[in-house]
Amino acid sequence: MVKMFKALESTGLRGFLGCPSVLYEQDLEHFLSAAFVRENEVISSVQGKSVEISEELSDGTFELPTDGLTDVSKVTKYLVFDARSAFSADGEHLKTSCKWEMKIEFRLFNDILAKTVTVKAGSFDAVTHERFLLMAAIHLEVKINWGRILFNIFKDMMSPASKQA
């Protein structure tokens, strides 16, 4: 379990995952409900003031790494194969997306990513393909451009379907 936490911490996400909540919930709800994306910026308002968040501002605020993989679907099949064996509770190659077949530390790893990085509506019992690739990349120490990945997730959250979810 220590190795899993050290791998997660070594990604450069410490500032992002440990960021204190400095916004009031009502202001955050208003920001998200009024936000839209224009020219690669998320634009909204907080207490009547216009706020524009760019990828660069996000990177700098959270001190996110900007070198490395920008698309987790590019994780090589060899790394995925290795991760399927490493994550398995019984030592066999994982065949399903059910987290109950994983070692406890990787179930926890999945939950951390599900609730902090790849936030989506739905069940947390299944390990999505995207989340599995992210876990494999982190566990096997692949450099990840967290700035780009997290900002793209943030932009995706501003779509009407995501807001509703």
N, C-alpha and C positions, 0 to 999 in steps of 0.2 A: 504494500500500500504506500509505503514511503517513496518507493521508486516512481509510482504513478503520480504522486503529488509533486515530486521533484521535476518530473518530465513536464507537468502542467506549468509549474512555476518557471521553468527554463524557457518557455515559449515567449516570454516578454509580456504576458497578459496580467502580471501581478497588479499593475496600476489600474487596469480595467476591471478586473474581478474584485479588487479591494476598494474600489472607488466609493467614498462615503456619499450617502444621499444628501444632497444639499438643496434639492428642489422640493417644494411642497407638492403633495400629491395632486391637489386641485390644479395647480399651475401646469404640472406635467400632463395631466389629462387634457387640459385645454390645448397645450402645445401639440400633443399628438393628434387630437381631433381636428385641429385647424391646419396641420402641416401638409405640405405638398412638395414635390420634387421638381426643380427647374434647373436645367443646365448643370447637372451633377451637384446640386446643393439642396439641402432640405431647408425649407423656409416655413416659418410660422411666427407666432408672437407669444410673448410672456409678459403678463401684466401691461398689455397695451404697447409693448415695444417690439419692433420687428427683430427677429433672430434668424440669421442665416448660418447654417452649419455646413462647412465644406469637408471633404475628405482630409485635407491638410490640417484644418482646425481640430478635427476629431483625433487625428494621429498625434498632434502636438499635445493636446489636452490629456490624453491617456498614455502618452509616451509609448505608442504602439510600434512594433517593428514593421518596417516597410520593405524589407527584402525577402525574397523567397516566393513560394508557391502562391498564386492568386486564385487558383481554381482547384478545389479538392478533388475534382473528378480526374485530375492529372496524376494522382498518386498511383504509382506503378502497381501492376497486378502482382508482382513479386512481394512488394511490401504488404499488400492486402492479404496475400497468402500467409505470410509470416505472422501478421496480426491475428488472423483467424485461429491460428494455433496458440499464440501467446495469450489471447483473451479467453480461451475455452476453459471451463471449469473442470472438464473431465480429460483434458489433454488432447482430445480429438479435434479435428478441424471443424469449426462452427459452420453449420449449414443454414441456420435460420436467423431471423432478426430479433429473436426473443432474448431479452437481456438476462433471463433466468438461467440460460445456458452458459453465462459468462462467470468468470471469477468475480468475487465480491468487489474487489477494487475497481474492476472495469464496469461493474454495474453502477458504482458510485460515480466513476468518471463520466459515464453516459448521462447520469442525472445532472451532474454539474454543468456539462455542456448543454443539455436540454433546457435547463432553467436560466442559464446566463448568456449563452452564445447563440444557439440556434433556436431561439424561442419561436414555437409554432403551436397552434391549437392542436389538440388531440391527445392521445395516450402517451404516457412516458414509459409504458411497459415495453414498447417496441423500439428497437434501435434502428433509426432511419439509415439509409445507405450513406447519405451525406454526413451524418454524425459518426458513423463507423469509419468513414474515410478520414475524418478529422481526428478521431481517436487514434487511428493507425499512424497518421502523420506525426502527431504529438508524441506518441509512445516510441516511435522509431526515429525521433529527432530530426524530422524533415523541416527545413526552414520554411516558415509560413509568413506571408505578407498579411499580418493581422489587420493592419490599417485598412487595406482594400477590402478584405473579406468582411470585416465587421461593418464597414461603412455601406457596403452593398446590401447586407442584411438590414441595416437601419433604413436604407432607401426603400427596400422591398416592404418593410413594415408600414410605409406611408401609403401603400396602395389601398383603395377602398375595401377590397376583400380581406386584406391583412388586418386593417383596423377593426373590421367587424369581428374577425376571429379573436 
